[in-house]
Amino acid sequence: MALLKRLAELDRPQVDFVLDGQPAIALQGDTLLTALLCSVDALKGSDFSAEPRAGFCLMGACQDCWVRLEDGRRVRACSTLIEPGMQVTREPGRQP
């Protein structure tokens, strides 16, 4: 189940991407963080416990929302715009 539910701007073009090997859908202009949280219930697990995390500052300062792209780059999900065909892998954090 998704953490966020989109209530507005539903008329923007759809963008297909891959999240953890599974097809996902975002809207043009979304950040990766918005796209991810509209698709899943958490961005990652905490690095200190197994509790789910959803990002923290939402502006690129806290370093809590790193994800990995298909080419191996790590990017901040809160400040990276979604692109068609993007392949994103969440970093799991500590597991229970």
Secondary structure, DSSP 8 states (H G I E B T S, - for coil): --S----S-TTS-EEEEEETTEEEEEETT-BHHHHHHTTSS-SEE-SSSS-EE--SSSSSSS---EEEETTS-EEEGGGSB--TT-EEEE---S--
